[in-house]
Amino acid sequence: MKKKIRMLLLIFFFLVFTASAGLLTRELVTRRLSANYLSALQTDYQPLIRKPEVLLASVVDAIRPEQEGNSMREPELTDLSNPEIRELVEQYPDAVGWLTLEGADISHPFAIGEDNGTYIRSALDGSYVRSGTLFLDFRNKRDMTDHLTVLFGHNMNDGTMFSNLNRYLEADYLADRGDVYVSLPDTTLHYRVWAAMIADAVSDPVFTQVGEPADMDGLLSYISSHAVALNSSVSVDSESRLLVLSTCNPSYFYARTVLICVED
């Protein structure tokens, strides 16, 4: 009897070990696939980031006429497009652009799907990838002209995607990493990080008022009063365009860490 019990226990522990090893192997493989997917995109399509001072200098040069004797020559407009992103959009029609948070190790393409479930676990080509793809709220315009644009990404355990957004809840981290760039096919948008907060994915105004908020002043007041970290040097008003970056927060099921950025 004792031998049978020992044998059953050995079989049980062997099955537990085998299952655990299988789950661990699967986890490592899926992480590697996600990492390879992101690495390949960064190698092929990551754009060159133009700093605000470089963009400003380009615009000034473009509008400053050059005097030659008594004649004025019309300047040639500087090309601010991103050929890498044009190629990305040609290859993957749902792709919109590229997001870069300077100093936070976040540099990924983003897309827009038919709904907010399209790219939760999908690569740009539609294949399964655990990390998914950063994606705009499907109600937003892909040219980023809404006054409230929301961009979602997973909080991955391996540090990829939007996992570092939770660090912006620390005031010092937020203050030292204030530049956000969105590279579109025809231009590069620059944002400054204004606030970080924990929001409810179901009821918070930053999610329910996507697009053109009916009360922009009320929304800004709400963000100011609920922010965990705030950069008071960033100017924001009712005409500002906000980019909200959202990822899961471990506080509770519907909790989201959101980073509110203001177009500069």
C-alpha atoms as a printed R data frame, in Angstrom:
    type eleno elety resid chain resno       x      y       z
1   ATOM     1    CA   MET     A     1   0.000  0.000   0.000
2   ATOM     2    CA   LYS     A     2   2.785  2.369   0.958
3   ATOM     3    CA   LYS     A     3   4.624  1.561  -2.263
4   ATOM     4    CA   LYS     A     4   1.533  2.438  -4.284
5   ATOM     5    CA   ILE     A     5   1.150  5.751  -2.445
6   ATOM     6    CA   ARG     A     6   4.827  6.575  -3.004
7   ATOM     7    CA   MET     A     7   4.489  5.684  -6.668
8   ATOM     8    CA   LEU     A     8   1.389  7.859  -7.040
9   ATOM     9    CA   LEU     A     9   3.165 10.736  -5.327
10  ATOM    10    CA   LEU     A    10   6.180 10.358  -7.605
11  ATOM    11    CA   ILE     A    11   3.938 10.325 -10.653
12  ATOM    12    CA   PHE     A    12   2.050 13.378  -9.339
13  ATOM    13    CA   PHE     A    13   5.229 15.378  -8.691
14  ATOM    14    CA   PHE     A    14   6.671 14.319 -12.025
15  ATOM    15    CA   LEU     A    15   3.549 15.587 -13.819
16  ATOM    16    CA   VAL     A    16   3.667 18.861 -11.856
17  ATOM    17    CA   PHE     A    17   7.341 19.298 -12.722
18  ATOM    18    CA   THR     A    18   6.729 18.509 -16.387
19  ATOM    19    CA   ALA     A    19   3.798 20.922 -16.594
20  ATOM    20    CA   SER     A    20   5.784 23.660 -14.850
21  ATOM    21    CA   ALA     A    21   8.733 23.132 -17.152
22  ATOM    22    CA   GLY     A    22   6.419 23.290 -20.151
23  ATOM    23    CA   LEU     A    23   4.826 26.542 -18.961
24  ATOM    24    CA   LEU     A    24   8.241 28.057 -18.268
25  ATOM    25    CA   THR     A    25   9.490 27.045 -21.710
26  ATOM    26    CA   ARG     A    26   6.385 28.504 -23.318
27  ATOM    27    CA   GLU     A    27   6.852 31.753 -21.399
28  ATOM    28    CA   LEU     A    28  10.477 32.043 -22.488
29  ATOM    29    CA   VAL     A    29   9.599 31.287 -26.103
30  ATOM    30    CA   THR     A    30   6.778 33.858 -26.215
31  ATOM    31    CA   ARG     A    31   9.060 36.471 -24.648
32  ATOM    32    CA   ARG     A    32  11.735 35.736 -27.214
33  ATOM    33    CA   LEU     A    33   9.224 35.964 -30.065
34  ATOM    34    CA   SER     A    34   7.981 39.322 -28.755
35  ATOM    35    CA   ALA     A    35  11.523 40.620 -28.368
36  ATOM    36    CA   ASN     A    36  12.465 39.470 -31.871
37  ATOM    37    CA   TYR     A    37   9.333 41.093 -33.310
38  ATOM    38    CA   LEU     A    38  10.103 44.457 -31.708
39  ATOM    39    CA   SER     A    39  13.794 44.247 -32.557
40  ATOM    40    CA   ALA     A    40  13.067 43.526 -36.221
41  ATOM    41    CA   LEU     A    41  10.707 46.504 -36.471
42  ATOM    42    CA   GLN     A    42  13.238 48.794 -34.797
43  ATOM    43    CA   THR     A    43  15.959 47.634 -37.173
44  ATOM    44    CA   ASP     A    44  13.841 48.143 -40.296
45  ATOM    45    CA   TYR     A    45  11.688 51.167 -39.508
46  ATOM    46    CA   GLN     A    46  12.884 53.136 -36.461
47  ATOM    47    CA   PRO     A    47  12.965 56.789 -37.590
48  ATOM    48    CA   LEU     A    48  15.578 59.416 -36.918
49  ATOM    49    CA   ILE     A    49  14.266 61.668 -34.149
50  ATOM    50    CA   ARG     A    50  14.539 65.366 -34.882
51  ATOM    51    CA   LYS     A    51  14.893 67.457 -31.736
52  ATOM    52    CA   PRO     A    52  12.711 70.552 -31.227
53  ATOM    53    CA   GLU     A    53  15.634 72.907 -31.764
54  ATOM    54    CA   VAL     A    54  16.504 71.143 -35.030
55  ATOM    55    CA   LEU     A    55  12.895 71.335 -36.213
56  ATOM    56    CA   LEU     A    56  12.728 75.017 -35.303
57  ATOM    57    CA   ALA     A    57  15.957 75.769 -37.133
58  ATOM    58    CA   SER     A    58  14.643 73.927 -40.207
59  ATOM    59    CA   VAL     A    59  11.451 75.964 -40.213
60  ATOM    60    CA   VAL     A    60  13.335 79.248 -39.733
61  ATOM    61    CA   ASP     A    61  15.681 78.392 -42.595
62  ATOM    62    CA   ALA     A    62  12.719 77.497 -44.770
63  ATOM    63    CA   ILE     A    63  10.930 80.826 -44.308
64  ATOM    64    CA   ARG     A    64  13.978 83.118 -44.232
65  ATOM    65    CA   PRO     A    65  14.508 84.623 -47.702
66  ATOM    66    CA   GLU     A    66  18.051 84.867 -48.987
67  ATOM    67    CA   GLN     A    67  19.060 88.195 -50.432
68  ATOM    68    CA   GLU     A    68  21.111 88.144 -53.609
69  ATOM    69    CA   GLY     A    69  21.909 91.650 -54.677
70  ATOM    70    CA   ASN     A    70  18.570 93.428 -54.952
71  ATOM    71    CA   SER     A    71  16.532 90.278 -55.554
72  ATOM    72    CA   MET     A    72  14.816 88.019 -53.045
73  ATOM    73    CA   ARG     A    73  14.890 84.258 -53.636
74  ATOM    74    CA   GLU     A    74  12.025 82.111 -52.411
75  ATOM    75    CA   PRO     A    75  13.324 79.500 -49.947
76  ATOM    76    CA   GLU     A    76  12.841 75.784 -50.492
77  ATOM    77    CA   LEU     A    77  10.686 74.183 -47.834
78  ATOM    78    CA   THR     A    78  12.573 71.738 -45.631
79  ATOM    79    CA   ASP     A    79  11.402 68.140 -45.931
80  ATOM    80    CA   LEU     A    80  10.239 67.045 -42.481
81  ATOM    81    CA   SER     A    81   8.827 63.690 -43.598
82  ATOM    82    CA   ASN     A    82   9.897 60.278 -42.312
83  ATOM    83    CA   PRO     A    83  10.634 57.845 -45.171
84  ATOM    84    CA   GLU     A    84  10.932 54.933 -42.726
85  ATOM    85    CA   ILE     A    85   7.366 55.501 -41.528
86  ATOM    86    CA   ARG     A    86   6.119 55.805 -45.092
87  ATOM    87    CA   GLU     A    87   7.583 52.374 -45.764
88  ATOM    88    CA   LEU     A    88   6.047 51.056 -42.542
89  ATOM    89    CA   VAL     A    89   2.564 52.268 -43.500
90  ATOM    90    CA   GLU     A    90   2.942 50.916 -47.036
91  ATOM    91    CA   GLN     A    91   3.894 47.521 -45.630
92  ATOM    92    CA   TYR     A    92   1.275 47.521 -42.859
93  ATOM    93    CA   PRO     A    93  -1.777 49.703 -43.695
94  ATOM    94    CA   ASP     A    94  -3.004 49.794 -40.080
95  ATOM    95    CA   ALA     A    95   0.314 51.279 -38.933
96  ATOM    96    CA   VAL     A    96   0.103 54.974 -38.036
97  ATOM    97    CA   GLY     A    97   3.532 56.066 -36.832
98  ATOM    98    CA   TRP     A    98   6.295 55.622 -34.308
99  ATOM    99    CA   LEU     A    99   6.332 56.626 -30.634
100 ATOM   100    CA   THR     A   100   9.564 57.542 -28.823
101 ATOM   101    CA   LEU     A   101   9.858 58.474 -25.146
102 ATOM   102    CA   GLU     A   102  13.352 59.818 -24.775
103 ATOM   103    CA   GLY     A   103  15.251 58.305 -21.863
104 ATOM   104    CA   ALA     A   104  12.523 55.790 -20.982
105 ATOM   105    CA   ASP     A   105  13.550 52.982 -23.370
106 ATOM   106    CA   ILE     A   106  10.232 53.198 -25.239
107 ATOM   107    CA   SER     A   107  10.543 53.292 -29.016
108 ATOM   108    CA   HIS     A   108   7.848 51.359 -30.884
109 ATOM   109    CA   PRO     A   109   5.502 51.605 -33.854
110 ATOM   110    CA   PHE     A   110   1.792 52.039 -33.224
111 ATOM   111    CA   ALA     A   111  -1.312 51.171 -35.209
112 ATOM   112    CA   ILE     A   112  -5.081 51.667 -35.225
113 ATOM   113    CA   GLY     A   113  -7.518 48.788 -35.586
114 ATOM   114    CA   GLU     A   114 -11.215 48.294 -36.219
115 ATOM   115    CA   ASP     A   115 -11.690 48.265 -32.440
116 ATOM   116    CA   ASN     A   116  -9.516 48.338 -29.343
117 ATOM   117    CA   GLY     A   117  -9.104 44.575 -29.336
118 ATOM   118    CA   THR     A   118  -7.426 44.246 -32.733
119 ATOM   119    CA   TYR     A   119  -3.817 44.644 -31.630
120 ATOM   120    CA   ILE     A   120  -3.907 43.488 -28.009
121 ATOM   121    CA   ARG     A   121  -2.104 40.248 -28.948
122 ATOM   122    CA   SER     A   122  -1.369 40.838 -32.610
123 ATOM   123    CA   ALA     A   123   1.653 41.900 -34.607
124 ATOM   124    CA   LEU     A   124   1.253 44.369 -37.435
125 ATOM   125    CA   ASP     A   125   0.978 41.486 -39.897
126 ATOM   126    CA   GLY     A   126  -1.861 39.914 -37.900
127 ATOM   127    CA   SER     A   127   0.170 37.062 -36.409
128 ATOM   128    CA   TYR     A   128   0.020 36.281 -32.699
129 ATOM   129    CA   VAL     A   129   2.528 38.014 -30.457
130 ATOM   130    CA   ARG     A   130   2.084 38.244 -26.709
131 ATOM   131    CA   SER     A   131   3.312 41.832 -26.430
132 ATOM   132    CA   GLY     A   132   0.796 42.953 -29.027
133 ATOM   133    CA   THR     A   133   1.311 46.294 -30.774
134 ATOM   134    CA   LEU     A   134   0.857 49.798 -29.409
135 ATOM   135    CA   PHE     A   135  -2.469 51.074 -30.727
136 ATOM   136    CA   LEU     A   136  -4.570 54.221 -30.868
137 ATOM   137    CA   ASP     A   137  -8.111 54.230 -29.554
138 ATOM   138    CA   PHE     A   138 -10.185 53.340 -32.624
139 ATOM   139    CA   ARG     A   139 -12.249 56.536 -32.148
140 ATOM   140    CA   ASN     A   140  -9.204 58.745 -32.729
141 ATOM   141    CA   LYS     A   141  -8.018 60.230 -36.018
142 ATOM   142    CA   ARG     A   142  -4.811 58.722 -37.345
143 ATOM   143    CA   ASP     A   143  -3.398 62.177 -38.166
144 ATOM   144    CA   MET     A   144  -3.254 62.928 -34.396
145 ATOM   145    CA   THR     A   145  -5.352 66.099 -34.685
146 ATOM   146    CA   ASP     A   146  -7.888 65.253 -31.950
147 ATOM   147    CA   HIS     A   147  -7.668 67.266 -28.749
148 ATOM   148    CA   LEU     A   148  -7.580 64.002 -26.762
149 ATOM   149    CA   THR     A   149  -5.757 61.060 -28.334
150 ATOM   150    CA   VAL     A   150  -5.244 57.832 -26.362
151 ATOM   151    CA   LEU     A   151  -2.500 55.306 -27.109
152 ATOM   152    CA   PHE     A   152  -2.536 51.900 -25.394
153 ATOM   153    CA   GLY     A   153   0.250 49.413 -24.675
154 ATOM   154    CA   HIS     A   154   0.898 46.391 -22.464
155 ATOM   155    CA   ASN     A   155   2.784 46.511 -19.179
156 ATOM   156    CA   MET     A   156   5.123 43.623 -20.010
157 ATOM   157    CA   ASN     A   157   7.097 41.776 -17.312
158 ATOM   158    CA   ASP     A   158  10.230 41.797 -19.454
159 ATOM   159    CA   GLY     A   159  10.407 45.612 -19.465
160 ATOM   160    CA   THR     A   160   9.238 46.118 -23.055
161 ATOM   161    CA   MET     A   161   6.283 48.050 -24.482
162 ATOM   162    CA   PHE     A   162   4.745 50.408 -21.866
163 ATOM   163    CA   SER     A   163   6.154 48.777 -18.720
164 ATOM   164    CA   ASN     A   164   8.251 51.865 -17.908
165 ATOM   165    CA   LEU     A   165   5.199 54.148 -17.852
166 ATOM   166    CA   ASN     A   166   4.639 53.241 -14.190
167 ATOM   167    CA   ARG     A   167   7.970 54.860 -13.364
168 ATOM   168    CA   TYR     A   168   6.564 58.230 -14.454
169 ATOM   169    CA   LEU     A   169   4.459 58.208 -11.294
170 ATOM   170    CA   GLU     A   170   7.692 59.303  -9.605
171 ATOM   171    CA   ALA     A   171   8.065 63.080  -9.935
172 ATOM   172    CA   ASP     A   172  11.839 62.967 -10.517
173 ATOM   173    CA   TYR     A   173  11.542 60.368 -13.258
174 ATOM   174    CA   LEU     A   174   8.852 62.428 -14.992
175 ATOM   175    CA   ALA     A   175  10.834 65.667 -14.761
176 ATOM   176    CA   ASP     A   176  13.973 64.101 -16.269
177 ATOM   177    CA   ARG     A   177  12.187 62.490 -19.236
178 ATOM   178    CA   GLY     A   178   9.884 65.149 -20.572
179 ATOM   179    CA   ASP     A   179  10.251 64.724 -24.346
180 ATOM   180    CA   VAL     A   180   7.906 62.542 -26.386
181 ATOM   181    CA   TYR     A   181   8.065 62.245 -30.185
182 ATOM   182    CA   VAL     A   182   5.495 60.907 -32.632
183 ATOM   183    CA   SER     A   183   6.929 60.249 -36.076
184 ATOM   184    CA   LEU     A   184   4.277 60.227 -38.815
185 ATOM   185    CA   PRO     A   185   4.884 59.702 -42.541
186 ATOM   186    CA   ASP     A   186   4.858 63.433 -43.300
187 ATOM   187    CA   THR     A   187   6.011 65.077 -40.063
188 ATOM   188    CA   THR     A   188   7.321 64.655 -36.525
189 ATOM   189    CA   LEU     A   189   5.231 65.826 -33.575
190 ATOM   190    CA   HIS     A   190   6.845 66.839 -30.305
191 ATOM   191    CA   TYR     A   191   5.054 66.531 -26.959
192 ATOM   192    CA   ARG     A   192   6.072 67.407 -23.427
193 ATOM   193    CA   VAL     A   193   5.100 65.211 -20.489
194 ATOM   194    CA   TRP     A   194   2.694 67.139 -18.306
195 ATOM   195    CA   ALA     A   195   1.155 64.708 -15.799
196 ATOM   196    CA   ALA     A   196   1.066 61.101 -14.625
197 ATOM   197    CA   MET     A   197  -1.883 59.587 -12.809
198 ATOM   198    CA   ILE     A   198  -3.749 56.371 -12.025
199 ATOM   199    CA   ALA     A   199  -7.074 56.229 -13.858
200 ATOM   200    CA   ASP     A   200 -10.042 53.888 -14.052
201 ATOM   201    CA   ALA     A   201 -10.285 52.265 -17.486
202 ATOM   202    CA   VAL     A   202 -14.103 52.241 -17.348
203 ATOM   203    CA   SER     A   203 -15.109 55.611 -15.925
204 ATOM   204    CA   ASP     A   204 -12.198 58.046 -16.078
205 ATOM   205    CA   PRO     A   205 -12.683 61.121 -18.341
206 ATOM   206    CA   VAL     A   206  -9.376 60.537 -20.129
207 ATOM   207    CA   PHE     A   207 -10.990 57.405 -21.598
208 ATOM   208    CA   THR     A   208 -14.648 58.410 -21.863
209 ATOM   209    CA   GLN     A   209 -13.981 61.714 -23.652
210 ATOM   210    CA   VAL     A   210 -11.665 60.448 -26.403
211 ATOM   211    CA   GLY     A   211 -11.560 62.687 -29.470
212 ATOM   212    CA   GLU     A   212 -13.031 66.141 -28.882
213 ATOM   213    CA   PRO     A   213 -13.956 66.596 -25.201
214 ATOM   214    CA   ALA     A   214 -17.104 68.633 -24.640
215 ATOM   215    CA   ASP     A   215 -15.486 70.331 -21.644
216 ATOM   216    CA   MET     A   216 -11.739 70.633 -22.212
217 ATOM   217    CA   ASP     A   217 -11.256 73.026 -19.281
218 ATOM   218    CA   GLY     A   218 -13.039 70.588 -16.988
219 ATOM   219    CA   LEU     A   219 -10.851 67.733 -18.238
220 ATOM   220    CA   LEU     A   220  -7.658 69.702 -17.619
221 ATOM   221    CA   SER     A   221  -8.836 70.628 -14.129
222 ATOM   222    CA   TYR     A   222  -9.634 66.981 -13.413
223 ATOM   223    CA   ILE     A   223  -6.177 65.841 -14.546
224 ATOM   224    CA   SER     A   224  -4.459 68.552 -12.476
225 ATOM   225    CA   SER     A   225  -6.322 67.556  -9.317
226 ATOM   226    CA   HIS     A   226  -5.811 63.797  -9.761
227 ATOM   227    CA   ALA     A   227  -2.213 63.739 -10.993
228 ATOM   228    CA   VAL     A   228   0.304 61.806  -8.916
229 ATOM   229    CA   ALA     A   229   3.177 63.676 -10.604
230 ATOM   230    CA   LEU     A   230   2.876 66.988 -12.445
231 ATOM   231    CA   ASN     A   231   5.286 69.137 -14.451
232 ATOM   232    CA   SER     A   232   4.121 72.694 -13.746
233 ATOM   233    CA   SER     A   233   6.502 74.144 -16.341
234 ATOM   234    CA   VAL     A   234   4.427 72.699 -19.196
235 ATOM   235    CA   SER     A   235   1.865 75.146 -20.604
236 ATOM   236    CA   VAL     A   236  -1.585 73.712 -21.225
237 ATOM   237    CA   ASP     A   237  -4.946 75.311 -22.063
238 ATOM   238    CA   SER     A   238  -8.280 74.494 -23.698
239 ATOM   239    CA   GLU     A   239  -6.698 74.612 -27.169
240 ATOM   240    CA   SER     A   240  -3.958 72.105 -26.312
241 ATOM   241    CA   ARG     A   241  -3.766 68.701 -27.936
242 ATOM   242    CA   LEU     A   242  -3.236 65.922 -25.429
243 ATOM   243    CA   LEU     A   243  -1.664 62.535 -26.021
244 ATOM   244    CA   VAL     A   244  -2.559 60.028 -23.283
245 ATOM   245    CA   LEU     A   245  -0.358 56.940 -22.974
246 ATOM   246    CA   SER     A   246  -2.050 54.129 -21.058
247 ATOM   247    CA   THR     A   247  -0.938 50.815 -19.554
248 ATOM   248    CA   CYS     A   248  -2.044 48.467 -16.777
249 ATOM   249    CA   ASN     A   249  -1.388 49.417 -13.158
250 ATOM   250    CA   PRO     A   250  -1.222 46.683 -10.488
251 ATOM   251    CA   SER     A   251  -3.420 48.600  -8.001
252 ATOM   252    CA   TYR     A   252  -6.677 46.932  -9.097
253 ATOM   253    CA   PHE     A   253  -8.210 45.246 -12.146
254 ATOM   254    CA   TYR     A   254  -9.347 48.369 -14.015
255 ATOM   255    CA   ALA     A   255  -6.474 50.572 -12.846
256 ATOM   256    CA   ARG     A   256  -4.379 52.184 -15.567
257 ATOM   257    CA   THR     A   257  -1.233 54.266 -15.374
258 ATOM   258    CA   VAL     A   258  -1.688 57.173 -17.762
259 ATOM   259    CA   LEU     A   259   0.877 59.686 -18.939
260 ATOM   260    CA   ILE     A   260  -0.609 62.920 -20.252
261 ATOM   261    CA   CYS     A   261   1.552 64.674 -22.845
262 ATOM   262    CA   VAL     A   262   0.928 68.088 -24.393
263 ATOM   263    CA   GLU     A   263   1.784 68.841 -28.021
264 ATOM   264    CA   ASP     A   264   4.501 71.468 -28.125
